[in-house]
Amino acid sequence: MLIARVIGTTVSTIKDEKLVGRKLLIVRQTDERGNPTGKPYVAVDTVDAGIGDLVLTCAGSSARQTNITKDTPVDAVIMSIIDSLEVDGEIVFRKS
C-alpha cells in the first residue's frame, strides 16, 4: 500500500466497459508525513475520495482485488481515505 494525496480528476468518455461509471482520480504518492514524493498517477476510486484527501492506494494485481475492481483492467485503486497518521508517537496528519 502507498500513501497518496488526491490532486485532481480525469474524465474519459470512451473506455473499457468495466470502467463505465467509475471515478478516476489523479493521485500523487507522499511520504509518511503527507509530503509529495512521487509522480502523479491515475487510480480508480472505490471509496468516494475527493481532491485534497490523503488516501491509501495499491497497485498492480492487488488493485484488482476489491469488489469494484475485480477482473477489471486497472493498475491502481484508492481503497481507503486516511483519517489520521501517527509517526513515532506524533500525530502528523488528522483529517479536518
Residue pairs with C-beta under 8 A, 6 or more apart in sequence:
1 56
1 57
1 58
1 79
2 29
2 38
2 56
2 57
2 58
2 59
3 29
3 30
3 31
3 32
3 34
3 54
3 55
3 56
3 57
3 82
3 85
4 27
4 28
4 29
4 30
4 38
4 43
4 54
4 55
4 56
4 57
4 78
5 27
5 28
5 30
5 34
5 36
5 52
5 53
5 54
5 55
6 25
6 26
6 27
6 49
6 50
6 51
6 52
6 53
6 55
6 78
7 26
7 27
7 28
7 40
7 51
8 25
8 26
8 40
8 51
9 23
9 24
9 25
9 26
9 51
10 24
10 25
10 26
10 42
11 24
12 19
12 24
16 72
16 73
18 71
18 72
18 73
19 44
19 72
19 73
19 74
22 44
22 45
22 68
23 44
23 45
23 48
24 42
24 43
24 44
24 45
25 42
25 43
25 45
25 49
25 51
25 78
26 40
26 41
26 42
27 40
27 41
27 42
27 43
27 55
27 57
27 76
27 78
28 36
28 38
28 39
28 40
28 41
29 36
29 37
29 38
29 39
29 41
30 36
30 37
30 38
30 54
31 37
32 85
32 87
32 92
33 85
33 87
33 92
33 93
34 54
34 85
34 92
34 93
41 59
41 76
42 76
43 57
43 63
43 74
43 76
43 77
43 78
44 63
44 68
44 69
44 72
44 74
44 76
44 77
44 78
45 77
45 78
46 66
46 67
46 68
46 69
46 77
46 78
46 79
47 55
47 78
47 79
47 80
47 81
49 55
49 78
49 81
53 81
53 82
53 95
54 81
54 82
54 85
54 93
54 95
55 78
55 79
55 80
55 81
55 82
56 78
56 79
56 80
56 82
57 63
57 76
57 77
57 78
57 79
58 65
58 76
58 77
58 79
59 75
59 76
59 77
60 75
63 69
63 74
63 75
63 76
63 77
64 70
64 71
64 72
64 74
64 77
66 77
66 79
68 77
69 77
81 95
82 93
82 95
83 94
83 95
84 91
84 93
84 94
84 95
85 91
85 92
85 93
85 94
86 92
